[in-house]
Amino acid sequence: MDWVFYSIAFFVSVLVTGSAVYALYWSSKKGQLRDLEKGALSIFDENEPVGQPTDFFPGKSRPVQPVAPTKS
């Protein structure tokens, strides 16, 4: 009866491994792995620029916002 469990576990592990290999193949074929920096920076905009955290945790004070230099 142990062979049934082992055969099902083997089939599931082959299926998960095959899915992971196919996902890597698909992502490389579609260009998802070409420019990782562009994807990482796409979440930032003018309201939250890169390197300036604007989020806060409840119960803690907000971070001090840097003052933009004025043009003279």
PQR file with spaces between the fields and no chain letter, atoms N, CA, C, O and H, PARSE charges and radii, in Angstrom:
ATOM       1  N    MET     1       0.813   -1.196    0.000 -0.4000 1.5000
ATOM       2  CA   MET     1       0.000    0.000    0.000 -0.0000 2.0000
ATOM       3  C    MET     1       0.859    1.263    0.000  0.5500 1.7000
ATOM       4  O    MET     1       0.397    2.333   -0.399 -0.5500 1.4000
ATOM       5  N    ASP     2       2.114    1.136    0.450 -0.4000 1.5000
ATOM       6  CA   ASP     2       3.008    2.282    0.450 -0.0000 2.0000
ATOM       7  C    ASP     2       3.329    2.762   -0.963  0.5500 1.7000
ATOM       8  O    ASP     2       3.578    3.948   -1.176 -0.5500 1.4000
ATOM       9  H    ASP     2       2.489    0.268    0.774  0.4000 1.0000
ATOM      10  N    TRP     3       3.323    1.848   -1.923 -0.4000 1.5000
ATOM      11  CA   TRP     3       3.671    2.220   -3.285 -0.0000 2.0000
ATOM      12  C    TRP     3       2.667    3.199   -3.868  0.5500 1.7000
ATOM      13  O    TRP     3       3.030    4.001   -4.729 -0.5500 1.4000
ATOM      14  H    TRP     3       3.120    0.884   -1.750  0.4000 1.0000
ATOM      15  N    VAL     4       1.403    3.159   -3.420 -0.4000 1.5000
ATOM      16  CA   VAL     4       0.390    4.095   -3.913 -0.0000 2.0000
ATOM      17  C    VAL     4       0.733    5.507   -3.449  0.5500 1.7000
ATOM      18  O    VAL     4       0.692    6.451   -4.238 -0.5500 1.4000
ATOM      19  H    VAL     4       1.108    2.507   -2.720  0.4000 1.0000
ATOM      20  N    PHE     5       1.066    5.650   -2.182 -0.4000 1.5000
ATOM      21  CA   PHE     5       1.441    6.959   -1.658 -0.0000 2.0000
ATOM      22  C    PHE     5       2.671    7.496   -2.359  0.5500 1.7000
ATOM      23  O    PHE     5       2.705    8.663   -2.749 -0.5500 1.4000
ATOM      24  H    PHE     5       1.099    4.884   -1.541  0.4000 1.0000
ATOM      25  N    TYR     6       3.701    6.641   -2.528 -0.4000 1.5000
ATOM      26  CA   TYR     6       4.940    7.081   -3.167 -0.0000 2.0000
ATOM      27  C    TYR     6       4.733    7.416   -4.640  0.5500 1.7000
ATOM      28  O    TYR     6       5.346    8.353   -5.150 -0.5500 1.4000
ATOM      29  H    TYR     6       3.673    5.693   -2.212  0.4000 1.0000
ATOM      30  N    SER     7       3.897    6.681   -5.313 -0.4000 1.5000
ATOM      31  CA   SER     7       3.648    6.982   -6.727 -0.0000 2.0000
ATOM      32  C    SER     7       2.873    8.284   -6.878  0.5500 1.7000
ATOM      33  O    SER     7       3.140    9.043   -7.809 -0.5500 1.4000
ATOM      34  H    SER     7       3.399    5.920   -4.899  0.4000 1.0000
ATOM      35  N    ILE     8       1.932    8.561   -6.001 -0.4000 1.5000
ATOM      36  CA   ILE     8       1.196    9.830   -6.046 -0.0000 2.0000
ATOM      37  C    ILE     8       2.130   10.985   -5.685  0.5500 1.7000
ATOM      38  O    ILE     8       2.093   12.034   -6.328 -0.5500 1.4000
ATOM      39  H    ILE     8       1.715    7.944   -5.245  0.4000 1.0000
ATOM      40  N    ALA     9       2.961   10.802   -4.667 -0.4000 1.5000
ATOM      41  CA   ALA     9       3.913   11.848   -4.280 -0.0000 2.0000
ATOM      42  C    ALA     9       4.912   12.115   -5.404  0.5500 1.7000
ATOM      43  O    ALA     9       5.270   13.267   -5.649 -0.5500 1.4000
ATOM      44  H    ALA     9       2.992    9.950   -4.144  0.4000 1.0000
ATOM      45  N    PHE    10       5.363   11.069   -6.086 -0.4000 1.5000
ATOM      46  CA   PHE    10       6.284   11.238   -7.206 -0.0000 2.0000
ATOM      47  C    PHE    10       5.606   11.995   -8.348  0.5500 1.7000
ATOM      48  O    PHE    10       6.196   12.909   -8.924 -0.5500 1.4000
ATOM      49  H    PHE    10       5.072   10.133   -5.887  0.4000 1.0000
ATOM      50  N    PHE    11       4.385   11.620   -8.670 -0.4000 1.5000
ATOM      51  CA   PHE    11       3.647   12.284   -9.746 -0.0000 2.0000
ATOM      52  C    PHE    11       3.431   13.763   -9.426  0.5500 1.7000
ATOM      53  O    PHE    11       3.590   14.611  -10.305 -0.5500 1.4000
ATOM      54  H    PHE    11       3.906   10.877   -8.202  0.4000 1.0000
ATOM      55  N    VAL    12       3.077   14.080   -8.202 -0.4000 1.5000
ATOM      56  CA   VAL    12       2.872   15.474   -7.803 -0.0000 2.0000
ATOM      57  C    VAL    12       4.179   16.245   -7.868  0.5500 1.7000
ATOM      58  O    VAL    12       4.192   17.387   -8.329 -0.5500 1.4000
ATOM      59  H    VAL    12       2.948   13.391   -7.489  0.4000 1.0000
ATOM      60  N    SER    13       5.281   15.651   -7.418 -0.4000 1.5000
ATOM      61  CA   SER    13       6.567   16.355   -7.462 -0.0000 2.0000
ATOM      62  C    SER    13       7.021   16.585   -8.901  0.5500 1.7000
ATOM      63  O    SER    13       7.586   17.637   -9.199 -0.5500 1.4000
ATOM      64  H    SER    13       5.270   14.723   -7.043  0.4000 1.0000
ATOM      65  N    VAL    14       6.789   15.633   -9.797 -0.4000 1.5000
ATOM      66  CA   VAL    14       7.123   15.821  -11.208 -0.0000 2.0000
ATOM      67  C    VAL    14       6.249   16.919  -11.803  0.5500 1.7000
ATOM      68  O    VAL    14       6.734   17.726  -12.596 -0.5500 1.4000
ATOM      69  H    VAL    14       6.329   14.778   -9.556  0.4000 1.0000
ATOM      70  N    LEU    15       4.989   16.964  -11.442 -0.4000 1.5000
ATOM      71  CA   LEU    15       4.076   17.988  -11.938 -0.0000 2.0000
ATOM      72  C    LEU    15       4.485   19.383  -11.460  0.5500 1.7000
ATOM      73  O    LEU    15       4.458   20.326  -12.250 -0.5500 1.4000
ATOM      74  H    LEU    15       4.595   16.308  -10.798  0.4000 1.0000
ATOM      75  N    VAL    16       4.861   19.537  -10.193 -0.4000 1.5000
ATOM      76  CA   VAL    16       5.292   20.831   -9.654 -0.0000 2.0000
ATOM      77  C    VAL    16       6.606   21.266  -10.292  0.5500 1.7000
ATOM      78  O    VAL    16       6.762   22.434  -10.650 -0.5500 1.4000
ATOM      79  H    VAL    16       4.883   18.770   -9.551  0.4000 1.0000
ATOM      80  N    THR    17       7.550   20.344  -10.436 -0.4000 1.5000
ATOM      81  CA   THR    17       8.825   20.667  -11.067 -0.0000 2.0000
ATOM      82  C    THR    17       8.634   21.049  -12.526  0.5500 1.7000
ATOM      83  O    THR    17       9.247   22.007  -12.998 -0.5500 1.4000
ATOM      84  H    THR    17       7.424   19.396  -10.145  0.4000 1.0000
ATOM      85  N    GLY    18       7.798   20.320  -13.241 -0.4000 1.5000
ATOM      86  CA   GLY    18       7.508   20.647  -14.628 -0.0000 2.0000
ATOM      87  C    GLY    18       6.843   22.004  -14.763  0.5500 1.7000
ATOM      88  O    GLY    18       7.146   22.753  -15.691 -0.5500 1.4000
ATOM      89  H    GLY    18       7.300   19.543  -12.857  0.4000 1.0000
ATOM      90  N    SER    19       5.947   22.325  -13.853 -0.4000 1.5000
ATOM      91  CA   SER    19       5.296   23.638  -13.878 -0.0000 2.0000
ATOM      92  C    SER    19       6.300   24.755  -13.638  0.5500 1.7000
ATOM      93  O    SER    19       6.228   25.797  -14.290 -0.5500 1.4000
ATOM      94  H    SER    19       5.701   21.716  -13.099  0.4000 1.0000
ATOM      95  N    ALA    20       7.230   24.559  -12.721 -0.4000 1.5000
ATOM      96  CA   ALA    20       8.245   25.574  -12.437 -0.0000 2.0000
ATOM      97  C    ALA    20       9.165   25.771  -13.639  0.5500 1.7000
ATOM      98  O    ALA    20       9.503   26.903  -13.984 -0.5500 1.4000
ATOM      99  H    ALA    20       7.289   23.712  -12.192  0.4000 1.0000
ATOM     100  N    VAL    21       9.568   24.680  -14.274 -0.4000 1.5000
ATOM     101  CA   VAL    21      10.437   24.784  -15.453 -0.0000 2.0000
ATOM     102  C    VAL    21       9.693   25.492  -16.581  0.5500 1.7000
ATOM     103  O    VAL    21      10.264   26.351  -17.253 -0.5500 1.4000
ATOM     104  H    VAL    21       9.293   23.760  -13.994  0.4000 1.0000
ATOM     105  N    TYR    22       8.430   25.143  -16.796 -0.4000 1.5000
ATOM     106  CA   TYR    22       7.645   25.800  -17.845 -0.0000 2.0000
ATOM     107  C    TYR    22       7.449   27.288  -17.535  0.5500 1.7000
ATOM     108  O    TYR    22       7.494   28.113  -18.447 -0.5500 1.4000
ATOM     109  H    TYR    22       7.966   24.445  -16.250  0.4000 1.0000
ATOM     110  N    ALA    23       7.236   27.639  -16.279 -0.4000 1.5000
ATOM     111  CA   ALA    23       7.062   29.049  -15.911 -0.0000 2.0000
ATOM     112  C    ALA    23       8.341   29.837  -16.189  0.5500 1.7000
ATOM     113  O    ALA    23       8.265   30.961  -16.686 -0.5500 1.4000
ATOM     114  H    ALA    23       7.200   26.968  -15.538  0.4000 1.0000
ATOM     115  N    LEU    24       9.500   29.285  -15.885 -0.4000 1.5000
ATOM     116  CA   LEU    24      10.763   29.958  -16.195 -0.0000 2.0000
ATOM     117  C    LEU    24      10.974   30.074  -17.696  0.5500 1.7000
ATOM     118  O    LEU    24      11.441   31.106  -18.178 -0.5500 1.4000
ATOM     119  H    LEU    24       9.561   28.372  -15.481  0.4000 1.0000
ATOM     120  N    TYR    25      10.633   29.024  -18.439 -0.4000 1.5000
ATOM     121  CA   TYR    25      10.748   29.064  -19.901 -0.0000 2.0000
ATOM     122  C    TYR    25       9.835   30.146  -20.472  0.5500 1.7000
ATOM     123  O    TYR    25      10.263   30.938  -21.311 -0.5500 1.4000
ATOM     124  H    TYR    25      10.254   28.186  -18.047  0.4000 1.0000
ATOM     125  N    TRP    26       8.586   30.183  -20.025 -0.4000 1.5000
ATOM     126  CA   TRP    26       7.624   31.162  -20.525 -0.0000 2.0000
ATOM     127  C    TRP    26       8.080   32.583  -20.206  0.5500 1.7000
ATOM     128  O    TRP    26       8.018   33.459  -21.069 -0.5500 1.4000
ATOM     129  H    TRP    26       8.238   29.539  -19.344  0.4000 1.0000
ATOM     130  N    SER    27       8.537   32.821  -18.979 -0.4000 1.5000
ATOM     131  CA   SER    27       8.947   34.169  -18.592 -0.0000 2.0000
ATOM     132  C    SER    27      10.180   34.617  -19.365  0.5500 1.7000
ATOM     133  O    SER    27      10.302   35.795  -19.699 -0.5500 1.4000
ATOM     134  H    SER    27       8.588   32.110  -18.278  0.4000 1.0000
ATOM     135  N    SER    28      11.088   33.701  -19.650 -0.4000 1.5000
ATOM     136  CA   SER    28      12.249   34.086  -20.434 -0.0000 2.0000
ATOM     137  C    SER    28      11.876   34.322  -21.895  0.5500 1.7000
ATOM     138  O    SER    28      12.434   35.213  -22.535 -0.5500 1.4000
ATOM     139  H    SER    28      10.989   32.744  -19.379  0.4000 1.0000
ATOM     140  N    LYS    29      10.947   33.542  -22.427 -0.4000 1.5000
ATOM     141  CA   LYS    29      10.514   33.709  -23.817 -0.0000 2.0000
ATOM     142  C    LYS    29       9.743   35.013  -24.009  0.5500 1.7000
ATOM     143  O    LYS    29       9.862   35.644  -25.059 -0.5500 1.4000
ATOM     144  H    LYS    29      10.493   32.818  -21.907  0.4000 1.0000
ATOM     145  N    LYS    30       8.960   35.425  -23.024 -0.4000 1.5000
ATOM     146  CA   LYS    30       8.157   36.643  -23.114 -0.0000 2.0000
ATOM     147  C    LYS    30       8.928   37.895  -22.698  0.5500 1.7000
ATOM     148  O    LYS    30       8.374   38.992  -22.760 -0.5500 1.4000
ATOM     149  H    LYS    30       8.863   34.913  -22.171  0.4000 1.0000
ATOM     150  N    GLY    31      10.177   37.770  -22.279 -0.4000 1.5000
ATOM     151  CA   GLY    31      10.987   38.927  -21.942 -0.0000 2.0000
ATOM     152  C    GLY    31      10.801   39.435  -20.528  0.5500 1.7000
ATOM     153  O    GLY    31      11.177   40.569  -20.234 -0.5500 1.4000
ATOM     154  H    GLY    31      10.627   36.879  -22.228  0.4000 1.0000
ATOM     155  N    GLN    32      10.239   38.642  -19.654 -0.4000 1.5000
ATOM     156  CA   GLN    32      10.015   39.076  -18.278 -0.0000 2.0000
ATOM     157  C    GLN    32      11.313   39.166  -17.488  0.5500 1.7000
ATOM     158  O    GLN    32      11.361   39.867  -16.476 -0.5500 1.4000
ATOM     159  H    GLN    32       9.934   37.721  -19.893  0.4000 1.0000
ATOM     160  N    LEU    33      12.352   38.487  -17.915 -0.4000 1.5000
ATOM     161  CA   LEU    33      13.601   38.448  -17.160 -0.0000 2.0000
ATOM     162  C    LEU    33      14.669   39.362  -17.739  0.5500 1.7000
ATOM     163  O    LEU    33      15.807   39.341  -17.270 -0.5500 1.4000
ATOM     164  H    LEU    33      12.313   37.918  -18.736  0.4000 1.0000
ATOM     165  N    ARG    34      14.336   40.164  -18.742 -0.4000 1.5000
ATOM     166  CA   ARG    34      15.345   40.987  -19.403 -0.0000 2.0000
ATOM     167  C    ARG    34      15.743   42.201  -18.586  0.5500 1.7000
ATOM     168  O    ARG    34      16.935   42.443  -18.394 -0.5500 1.4000
ATOM     169  H    ARG    34      13.412   40.181  -19.123  0.4000 1.0000
ATOM     170  N    ASP    35      14.790   42.964  -18.105 -0.4000 1.5000
ATOM     171  CA   ASP    35      15.102   44.212  -17.404 -0.0000 2.0000
ATOM     172  C    ASP    35      14.400   44.212  -16.053  0.5500 1.7000
ATOM     173  O    ASP    35      13.272   44.690  -15.930 -0.5500 1.4000
ATOM     174  H    ASP    35      13.822   42.767  -18.261  0.4000 1.0000
ATOM     175  N    LEU    36      15.068   43.677  -15.049 -0.4000 1.5000
ATOM     176  CA   LEU    36      14.457   43.568  -13.727 -0.0000 2.0000
ATOM     177  C    LEU    36      14.383   44.915  -13.020  0.5500 1.7000
ATOM     178  O    LEU    36      13.495   45.125  -12.194 -0.5500 1.4000
ATOM     179  H    LEU    36      15.984   43.289  -15.150  0.4000 1.0000
ATOM     180  N    GLU    37      15.306   45.839  -13.329 -0.4000 1.5000
ATOM     181  CA   GLU    37      15.294   47.157  -12.689 -0.0000 2.0000
ATOM     182  C    GLU    37      14.071   47.968  -13.106  0.5500 1.7000
ATOM     183  O    GLU    37      13.497   48.685  -12.286 -0.5500 1.4000
ATOM     184  H    GLU    37      16.027   45.668  -14.000  0.4000 1.0000
ATOM     185  N    LYS    38      13.671   47.865  -14.355 -0.4000 1.5000
ATOM     186  CA   LYS    38      12.519   48.621  -14.839 -0.0000 2.0000
ATOM     187  C    LYS    38      11.252   48.205  -14.086  0.5500 1.7000
ATOM     188  O    LYS    38      10.448   49.051  -13.694 -0.5500 1.4000
ATOM     189  H    LYS    38      14.137   47.283  -15.022  0.4000 1.0000
ATOM     190  N    GLY    39      11.088   46.927  -13.893 -0.4000 1.5000
ATOM     191  CA   GLY    39       9.930   46.443  -13.156 -0.0000 2.0000
ATOM     192  C    GLY    39       9.958   46.858  -11.692  0.5500 1.7000
ATOM     193  O    GLY    39       8.917   47.134  -11.095 -0.5500 1.4000
ATOM     194  H    GLY    39      11.741   46.240  -14.211  0.4000 1.0000
ATOM     195  N    ALA    40      11.150   46.898  -11.124 -0.4000 1.5000
ATOM     196  CA   ALA    40      11.273   47.277   -9.715 -0.0000 2.0000
ATOM     197  C    ALA    40      10.981   48.757   -9.512  0.5500 1.7000
ATOM     198  O    ALA    40      10.465   49.143   -8.464 -0.5500 1.4000
ATOM     199  H    ALA    40      11.995   46.674  -11.609  0.4000 1.0000
ATOM     200  N    LEU    41      11.300   49.583  -10.488 -0.4000 1.5000
ATOM     201  CA   LEU    41      11.079   51.022  -10.360 -0.0000 2.0000
ATOM     202  C    LEU    41       9.699   51.458  -10.826  0.5500 1.7000
ATOM     203  O    LEU    41       9.329   52.617  -10.640 -0.5500 1.4000
ATOM     204  H    LEU    41      11.719   49.269  -11.340  0.4000 1.0000
ATOM     205  N    SER    42       8.932   50.558  -11.426 -0.4000 1.5000
ATOM     206  CA   SER    42       7.630   50.941  -11.966 -0.0000 2.0000
ATOM     207  C    SER    42       6.605   51.257  -10.876  0.5500 1.7000
ATOM     208  O    SER    42       5.566   51.847  -11.173 -0.5500 1.4000
ATOM     209  H    SER    42       9.233   49.617  -11.577  0.4000 1.0000
ATOM     210  N    ILE    43       6.869   50.881   -9.628 -0.4000 1.5000
ATOM     211  CA   ILE    43       5.909   51.144   -8.564 -0.0000 2.0000
ATOM     212  C    ILE    43       6.054   52.545   -7.988  0.5500 1.7000
ATOM     213  O    ILE    43       5.199   52.990   -7.223 -0.5500 1.4000
ATOM     214  H    ILE    43       7.713   50.401   -9.387  0.4000 1.0000
ATOM     215  N    PHE    44       7.122   53.241   -8.345 -0.4000 1.5000
ATOM     216  CA   PHE    44       7.351   54.586   -7.828 -0.0000 2.0000
ATOM     217  C    PHE    44       6.790   55.621   -8.794  0.5500 1.7000
ATOM     218  O    PHE    44       6.763   55.402  -10.005 -0.5500 1.4000
ATOM     219  H    PHE    44       7.817   52.879   -8.967  0.4000 1.0000
ATOM     220  N    ASP    45       6.343   56.747   -8.249 -0.4000 1.5000
ATOM     221  CA   ASP    45       5.866   57.859   -9.065 -0.0000 2.0000
ATOM     222  C    ASP    45       6.235   59.164   -8.372  0.5500 1.7000
ATOM     223  O    ASP    45       7.017   59.155   -7.421 -0.5500 1.4000
ATOM     224  H    ASP    45       6.365   56.924   -7.265  0.4000 1.0000
ATOM     225  N    GLU    46       5.683   60.290   -8.833 -0.4000 1.5000
ATOM     226  CA   GLU    46       6.048   61.573   -8.241 -0.0000 2.0000
ATOM     227  C    GLU    46       5.534   61.721   -6.810  0.5500 1.7000
ATOM     228  O    GLU    46       6.075   62.529   -6.054 -0.5500 1.4000
ATOM     229  H    GLU    46       5.048   60.297   -9.605  0.4000 1.0000
ATOM     230  N    ASN    47       4.513   60.972   -6.418 -0.4000 1.5000
ATOM     231  CA   ASN    47       4.025   61.044   -5.030 -0.0000 2.0000
ATOM     232  C    ASN    47       4.919   60.274   -4.061  0.5500 1.7000
ATOM     233  O    ASN    47       4.978   60.603   -2.877 -0.5500 1.4000
ATOM     234  H    ASN    47       4.073   60.317   -7.032  0.4000 1.0000
ATOM     235  N    GLU    48       5.606   59.261   -4.553 -0.4000 1.5000
ATOM     236  CA   GLU    48       6.543   58.503   -3.733 -0.0000 2.0000
ATOM     237  C    GLU    48       7.792   58.235   -4.562  0.5500 1.7000
ATOM     238  O    GLU    48       7.911   57.183   -5.190 -0.5500 1.4000
ATOM     239  H    GLU    48       5.558   58.993   -5.515  0.4000 1.0000
ATOM     240  N    PRO    49       8.720   59.181   -4.566 -0.5600 1.5000
ATOM     241  CA   PRO    49       9.934   59.002   -5.366  0.2800 2.0000
ATOM     242  C    PRO    49      10.843   57.927   -4.785  0.5500 1.7000
ATOM     243  O    PRO    49      10.701   57.528   -3.629 -0.5500 1.4000
ATOM     244  N    VAL    50      11.766   57.472   -5.599 -0.4000 1.5000
ATOM     245  CA   VAL    50      12.696   56.416   -5.195 -0.0000 2.0000
ATOM     246  C    VAL    50      13.545   56.914   -4.028  0.5500 1.7000
ATOM     247  O    VAL    50      14.106   58.008   -4.084 -0.5500 1.4000
ATOM     248  H    VAL    50      11.881   57.795   -6.538  0.4000 1.0000
ATOM     249  N    GLY    51      13.635   56.118   -2.986 -0.4000 1.5000
ATOM     250  CA   GLY    51      14.496   56.432   -1.852 -0.0000 2.0000
ATOM     251  C    GLY    51      13.857   57.292   -0.779  0.5500 1.7000
ATOM     252  O    GLY    51      14.512   57.618    0.211 -0.5500 1.4000
ATOM     253  H    GLY    51      13.180   55.229   -2.940  0.4000 1.0000
ATOM     254  N    GLN    52      12.596   57.669   -0.945 -0.4000 1.5000
ATOM     255  CA   GLN    52      11.924   58.476    0.073 -0.0000 2.0000
ATOM     256  C    GLN    52      10.706   57.722    0.586  0.5500 1.7000
ATOM     257  O    GLN    52       9.652   57.756   -0.050 -0.5500 1.4000
ATOM     258  H    GLN    52      12.064   57.404   -1.749  0.4000 1.0000
ATOM     259  N    PRO    53      10.826   57.036    1.731 -0.5600 1.5000
ATOM     260  CA   PRO    53       9.683   56.288    2.245  0.2800 2.0000
ATOM     261  C    PRO    53       8.573   57.223    2.709  0.5500 1.7000
ATOM     262  O    PRO    53       8.823   58.196    3.421 -0.5500 1.4000
ATOM     263  N    THR    54       7.356   56.920    2.301 -0.4000 1.5000
ATOM     264  CA   THR    54       6.216   57.736    2.701 -0.0000 2.0000
ATOM     265  C    THR    54       5.189   56.936    3.496  0.5500 1.7000
ATOM     266  O    THR    54       4.173   57.486    3.920 -0.5500 1.4000
ATOM     267  H    THR    54       7.153   56.130    1.723  0.4000 1.0000
ATOM     268  N    ASP    55       5.440   55.661    3.698 -0.4000 1.5000
ATOM     269  CA   ASP    55       4.500   54.861    4.466 -0.0000 2.0000
ATOM     270  C    ASP    55       4.848   54.918    5.956  0.5500 1.7000
ATOM     271  O    ASP    55       5.947   55.324    6.335 -0.5500 1.4000
ATOM     272  H    ASP    55       6.265   55.215    3.353  0.4000 1.0000
ATOM     273  N    PHE    56       3.907   54.510    6.777 -0.4000 1.5000
ATOM     274  CA   PHE    56       4.142   54.515    8.216 -0.0000 2.0000
ATOM     275  C    PHE    56       3.303   53.413    8.835  0.5500 1.7000
ATOM     276  O    PHE    56       2.368   52.912    8.209 -0.5500 1.4000
ATOM     277  H    PHE    56       3.015   54.181    6.469  0.4000 1.0000
ATOM     278  N    PHE    57       3.632   53.034   10.060 -0.4000 1.5000
ATOM     279  CA   PHE    57       2.896   52.030   10.788 -0.0000 2.0000
ATOM     280  C    PHE    57       1.977   52.712   11.784  0.5500 1.7000
ATOM     281  O    PHE    57       2.336   53.745   12.349 -0.5500 1.4000
ATOM     282  H    PHE    57       4.391   53.440   10.568  0.4000 1.0000
ATOM     283  N    PRO    58       0.796   52.152   12.008 -0.5600 1.5000
ATOM     284  CA   PRO    58      -0.117   52.750   12.994  0.2800 2.0000
ATOM     285  C    PRO    58       0.547   52.822   14.367  0.5500 1.7000
ATOM     286  O    PRO    58       1.207   51.877   14.798 -0.5500 1.4000
ATOM     287  N    GLY    59       0.367   53.938   15.039 -0.4000 1.5000
ATOM     288  CA   GLY    59       0.939   54.121   16.356 -0.0000 2.0000
ATOM     289  C    GLY    59       2.318   54.744   16.336  0.5500 1.7000
ATOM     290  O    GLY    59       2.855   55.094   17.387 -0.5500 1.4000
ATOM     291  H    GLY    59      -0.169   54.706   14.689  0.4000 1.0000
ATOM     292  N    LYS    60       2.892   54.886   15.174 -0.4000 1.5000
ATOM     293  CA   LYS    60       4.200   55.525   15.066 -0.0000 2.0000
ATOM     294  C    LYS    60       4.036   56.798   14.259  0.5500 1.7000
ATOM     295  O    LYS    60       3.114   56.937   13.454 -0.5500 1.4000
ATOM     296  H    LYS    60       2.456   54.602   14.320  0.4000 1.0000
ATOM     297  N    SER    61       4.940   57.709   14.491 -0.4000 1.5000
ATOM     298  CA   SER    61       4.833   58.980   13.778 -0.0000 2.0000
ATOM     299  C    SER    61       5.258   58.815   12.327  0.5500 1.7000
ATOM     300  O    SER    61       6.012   57.906   11.979 -0.5500 1.4000
ATOM     301  H    SER    61       5.688   57.596   15.145  0.4000 1.0000
ATOM     302  N    ARG    62       4.761   59.705   11.498 -0.4000 1.5000
ATOM     303  CA   ARG    62       5.129   59.682   10.081 -0.0000 2.0000
ATOM     304  C    ARG    62       6.585   60.111    9.923  0.5500 1.7000
ATOM     305  O    ARG    62       7.097   60.892   10.725 -0.5500 1.4000
ATOM     306  H    ARG    62       4.148   60.444   11.780  0.4000 1.0000
ATOM     307  N    PRO    63       7.249   59.598    8.886 -0.5600 1.5000
ATOM     308  CA   PRO    63       8.632   60.032    8.655  0.2800 2.0000
ATOM     309  C    PRO    63       8.670   61.497    8.236  0.5500 1.7000
ATOM     310  O    PRO    63       7.729   62.020    7.639 -0.5500 1.4000
ATOM     311  N    VAL    64       9.757   62.126    8.560 -0.4000 1.5000
ATOM     312  CA   VAL    64       9.924   63.534    8.223 -0.0000 2.0000
ATOM     313  C    VAL    64      10.124   63.642    6.715  0.5500 1.7000
ATOM     314  O    VAL    64      11.011   63.000    6.152 -0.5500 1.4000
ATOM     315  H    VAL    64      10.521   61.702    9.045  0.4000 1.0000
ATOM     316  N    GLN    65       9.299   64.455    6.065 -0.4000 1.5000
ATOM     317  CA   GLN    65       9.412   64.653    4.629 -0.0000 2.0000
ATOM     318  C    GLN    65      10.501   65.681    4.342  0.5500 1.7000
ATOM     319  O    GLN    65      10.496   66.760    4.934 -0.5500 1.4000
ATOM     320  H    GLN    65       8.578   64.976    6.522  0.4000 1.0000
ATOM     321  N    PRO    66      11.433   65.365    3.446 -0.5600 1.5000
ATOM     322  CA   PRO    66      12.462   66.336    3.130  0.2800 2.0000
ATOM     323  C    PRO    66      11.866   67.521    2.360  0.5500 1.7000
ATOM     324  O    PRO    66      10.950   67.366    1.553 -0.5500 1.4000
ATOM     325  N    VAL    67      12.403   68.676    2.629 -0.4000 1.5000
ATOM     326  CA   VAL    67      11.926   69.885    1.967 -0.0000 2.0000
ATOM     327  C    VAL    67      12.638   70.023    0.634  0.5500 1.7000
ATOM     328  O    VAL    67      13.863   69.932    0.561 -0.5500 1.4000
ATOM     329  H    VAL    67      13.148   68.802    3.284  0.4000 1.0000
ATOM     330  N    ALA    68      11.862   70.242   -0.418 -0.4000 1.5000
ATOM     331  CA   ALA    68      12.450   70.391   -1.749 -0.0000 2.0000
ATOM     332  C    ALA    68      13.173   71.719   -1.836  0.5500 1.7000
ATOM     333  O    ALA    68      12.676   72.719   -1.318 -0.5500 1.4000
ATOM     334  H    ALA    68      10.866   70.316   -0.358  0.4000 1.0000
ATOM     335  N    PRO    69      14.327   71.760   -2.473 -0.5600 1.5000
ATOM     336  CA   PRO    69      15.045   73.021   -2.584  0.2800 2.0000
ATOM     337  C    PRO    69      14.263   73.987   -3.476  0.5500 1.7000
ATOM     338  O    PRO    69      13.655   73.589   -4.470 -0.5500 1.4000
ATOM     339  N    THR    70      14.294   75.250   -3.099 -0.4000 1.5000
ATOM     340  CA   THR    70      13.586   76.277   -3.877 -0.0000 2.0000
ATOM     341  C    THR    70      14.495   76.836   -4.951  0.5500 1.7000
ATOM     342  O    THR    70      15.710   76.933   -4.780 -0.5500 1.4000
ATOM     343  H    THR    70      14.788   75.574   -2.291  0.4000 1.0000
ATOM     344  N    LYS    71      13.885   77.196   -6.049 -0.4000 1.5000
ATOM     345  CA   LYS    71      14.652   77.797   -7.134 -0.0000 2.0000
ATOM     346  C    LYS    71      14.781   79.292   -6.890  0.5500 1.7000
ATOM     347  O    LYS    71      13.795   79.954   -6.568 -0.5500 1.4000
ATOM     348  H    LYS    71      12.897   77.117   -6.188  0.4000 1.0000
ATOM     349  N    SER    72      15.997   79.835   -7.042 -0.4000 1.5000
ATOM     350  CA   SER    72      16.164   81.253   -6.822 -0.0000 2.0000
ATOM     351  C    SER    72      16.550   81.986   -8.080  0.5500 1.7000
ATOM     352  O    SER    72      16.730   83.204   -8.055 -0.5500 1.4000
ATOM     353  H    SER    72      16.798   79.297   -7.304  0.4000 1.0000
